[in-house]
Amino acid sequence: MLRNDAGRGAMKIVVFETEAWEADPLRSLGKAHDLVFVPERLTPATAAHYADAEIISPFVYSQIDAQTVAAMPQLKLIATRSTGFDHIDVAACAARGIAVATVPDYGETTVAEHVFALLLAISHKMVEATDRTRRGDFNQAGLQGFDLMGKTIGIIGTGHIGLRTIRIAKGFDMRVIAHDIAPDLDSANALGFAYVPLDDLLAQADIVSLHMPGGPQTEHMIGEAAFDKMKQGAVLINTARGNLVDVNALLKALATGKLAGAGLDVLPEEPTIREEAELLRSVYTRRHNLETLLADHVLLHLRNVVITPHSAFNTREAVERILVTTRANIDGFLDGHPCNLVA
């Protein structure tokens, strides 16, 4: 059962992974509470430094596992500034009576637009074309792309972001097919797309775009078997979670030409490869999968792969929506009316 400590007076609130401008919507919490902003992410190694924290607000790079929770005995609420919560050990939190609140809707338009930023970068070979012209090279050899109009895009996962992606795809005159374990037939009728079995989607789609949550149930759902079923020369777009894709199988699909390209905003070992020192430590302590880390690094240098640093969410408007909802989540908990809790 979740603890409700509303009305008990000032609390220690720690907000992780913030830039200076992001503090404004949350800063007034400091009038009644002990509020601390920490630019770094929270990890099991640093959790003990915040042992007195009663409310924390992390982003997705923080690692809140059972060890982290154990090191923070006063913790009562985790108000993550994200829709996904696979960076949080929800079972460990439930065992301690710690509430977990998310931001269910903030970036459906933002992330869906990023899908097409990645896709257009691939279809028009924008990265290589831009690099050439910056060098004064206007040779067009090897830069021929392909139209989106008339292509079939397969959307795996038709939540808010998936549906917004479908709306944009329709604007490009693309044929849309989708797969979801809980089909939204009303939206399918309204937007003019069809639900199909996953194997059929993989076989028919010129572009496959992933919009599934991360977790054990979906880990490596796009692996060697899935790539074998895809069309020759297909394109994969992933703006969801890195562990949805087996990166070793992805490298093979790119090397053999099964995939013509990939647009990735997420990688499975993404938090680790961000920090070179952390990468070196992980090699020796075996805390991370070295093969996957190396595959991530190879992907970074392939010409037919466009990778962005988990920035699909990162428009000023979307981040402001995240902060407003996070503030509402914290205020609701403090007032005894928690909202947007993970079930």
N, C-alpha and C positions, 0 to 999 in steps of 0.2 A: 504494500500500500504506500502511495506517495505521501511524503510528509508535507504538511501545510504550515509554514511558519509565518504567514502573513501577519502583519501588525506587530511583530516582535521588536521593531526598532531598526536601527542602522545595520546594514549588512555589508560585508566585504564583497565587492563586485570586481572581477578582473576580466578585461576584454583583450583578447589576443589577436595578433595578426592585423593590426590596424595601421592605416596611414593617417597622417595628421588631420586631413580634412574630414575623414570618416568619423572623428570623435564628436563632432558637433551635435548630431541628434541624440547622443547618449550622455553628453557632458553634464546636463542638468541633474542626472542621477547623483552626481557628487554633492549636491546640496544636502541630501538627507542620508547619503550612504558613503562608505569608504570606497571610492572608485579609482581603479588603476588601469591604465592603458599599457599594454606590452606589445611592442612591434613584432616580437618573435612568436613562433608557434609553440604550443604546449606539447611536451613530450614526456614519456615516463621518466626520463632523466632529470627533467626540470620541475616536475610536478610538486616535489617536496618544498620548493621555494614558495609555493602558493598554498601551503597546507591550511591556511586560515580562510581561504576563499569559500564563500557560501554560494555565490552565483558566478558562473563563468560564461563568456561568450566567445567561442572559438570559430575559426573558419575551417575549411575542409582539410587543411594541411596539418592541423593538430591531430595528435594520436592519443585518443582517450580510450585506452584499454583498461583491463582489470587492474593492472599495476598502477596506472595513473589515478584511477578512482580510489584505490587503497591509500595512496599518498595524500589524498585530500579529504580528511575525515569530516570536515564541516560542510562539504558540498551538498547543495540542495537542488540546484537548477543548472542545467546546461542549456543555454539558449544559442544553439548553433546558427550561424549566419549563412545557412544553406538549406536547400530542399532535401538533398540526400543526407543520410546520417550513418553511412557505412564506416566512417572514421570513429564512430562511437560504439563502445561495447554496451549495447542497450540492456543486455541481460545482467551485466555487472551493475549497471545503474539501477535497474529494477530491484535487484537483491538488496541494494542499499536504500531504496526509497527515494532515489534521485530522479527528479522530473527532467525530461528531455523535450525541448521545444524546437520546432523547425520553422523555416520560411517556405510555406507550401507554394506560393505563387509570387514570382518577382521578375522572372527573366524569360518567359515563354517567347516573347517577341525577340528579345536580345539574342538568346541562344539560337533560335531558328534562323535569324538573319546571319549569324556566324556560320551556320551550316552552309549557307549559300556563298558566303565569303570564301570558305574553304573550297567548295565545289567549283566556283568560278575561277579561283586561282589555279585549280587543276585543269579545268576544261579549256582555259585560255593560256595556260602555261605562263601565268603572270609573274611568278618569282624569277624564272630564268629570263623572260623577256625584259623585265625591269633591270635585272643585273647587267644584261648585255648593253642596254641603252645608256646606263650609267657609265659604262666603260667606253662609250662612243661607238659601240658596235651595233649597226642597224641591220645586220644580216638576219633574215627571217627563216633560215634553214633550221628545221627541227622544231619550229614553234607552232605548227599547225595543230589546232585544238578540235573541239567538237561542240555542236549546238546542244543546248538542253531541251529545246522544243522537240516534242515527240519522243523523248527518252522516257523509259519507265523507271520511276524511283520507288524503292521499297522502304517503307517506314516501319521499323520494328519498335513498337511501343507507341501507343496513341494517347498519351496523357496530354497535358497542356502544351508542352513543347512540340511533341509529335504532331498534334493537330495544327499548330501554328505553322510548322514546317510544310504540312500538306497544303495549307492555304497559299503559302508563297509558291510552292511547286506548281499549283494550278495557275498562278499568274505567269509562269514560264511556259504554259501549255504542255506540261508534262503529264504523262499517264501515271496515276498513283495507285499502288497496291500497299496493303498494310497487314501487319500481324500483331495480335495482342491476345493475352490469355483472357482478357475481359473486353471483348469488342464493344465499341460505342457505335451501335447501328444507327442511332439518330444522326450522329455527326457524319457517318458514312453516306447516308442518304442526302444530307444537306450539302456536303462538300463534293459529292460525286466520286468517291473512291470505293474500292472493294477490299474486304478482308479475305485473305487466303492463308492456307497452311504455310508454315515457315519454309518448308522445303520448296514449295511452289514459288514463294517470294524470292528465295535465293536463286532459283533457276531462271526467273523471268526478269529480274531487276538489272538495269544498267548501272544504277547507283543504289547502294544499300546504306541507309542512314540509321544509326542506333540511338534509341531514346529510352533505354531500360535502366532501372536502378542497379547499382552494384550490390554484390553480396554473394554468398556461397551458391545460391540457386542459379545465378546468371554468370558465374565466373567461367571464362573461356567458352561462352556460348558460341562465339565465332572462332572456331579452331579449324584444324585441318579438314575435318569432315564437312564443315560448313563451306569452306573455301572450295572444296571439290565440287560442291553442288552449284556454285555460282557460275554465271556466264563468263566466258573467256573475255578478258579485257574490261571487266567491271571495275567500279570505283567504290571504295568503302569510306564512309564518313563517320567519325565517332566523336561526339561532343558530350557523351554521357559519363561513363566511368571507364578507366583504363583496363580494369580486370575483365571487362566483357570480351576482350580480344586476346587470344594467345599470340603474343608478338613473335614468337619463333615461327608459328604457322603463317603469320602475316608476312614475315620476311621471305619465306619460301614462296608464297603466292605472288609476291612482287617480283622475285627473282625469276620465276618461271613464266611470267607474263599472264598468269591467271587474273591478277589484278593489274590494271593499267596505272592505278594510282591510289593514294589514300590521303585523306585529310583528317588529321588527328588533333584534337584539343586536349586530349588526356592520354597518359601513359601509365602502365601499371606500377612502375617504380618511380613515378614522377617526383614525389617529395624527396626521395633520396638523391636522384641525379641532380637536383637543384643545388645541393651542397657538396662540393668536392671533398671536403674533409669527412663528411658523413659517408660519402661513397667509399672512401678508402677504409674507414673503420668497418663498414658493412662487409667488405671483402674478407677482412680478417676474422670478424666475429661470426660471419655466416648468418647474420640476422636478416639478410635480404638475398633474394635469388640472383646469384651472379650472372647466370645465363640470361635471365630476363633483363638485368641491368645492361649487359653488353648489347643485347638486341635493341633496347631503347636507344643506345648511343649510335648504333648502325643506322637506325631509322632516321635519326637527325640529319644524316648526311646524304640520303638518297634524293636524287633530283625529282623523282615522281612522287615524293611524299612531302606534304605541307603540314608542318607541325606548329601549333601555337601553344603558349605556356599556360594552359587552362584559363584562358582569358575570354572565353565565349560569353561569360556572364558580365564582363567588365565594361559596362557603359555607365556613365554618371547616373543616368536615370535608374538603371537596374540596381546599382549599389545603394542609391538613396531609398529605393523601395525595400531593399533588404534591411537597412538600418531602421527604417520606420517600423517595419514589422517586428524586428528584434526588440526595439524599445517597447512595443505593445506587448510582446511576450513577457518581458521582464516586469513591466508595470502590472500586467494581469496576474502574474504569480505573486507579486508583492501585495496586491489588493485582495488575494484570496480567490481570484477567478482566472486560473491558468488557461491558456489557449494554445492551439496548434501543437498539442502534445503528441508525441509518438505513442501509439496505442500499445 
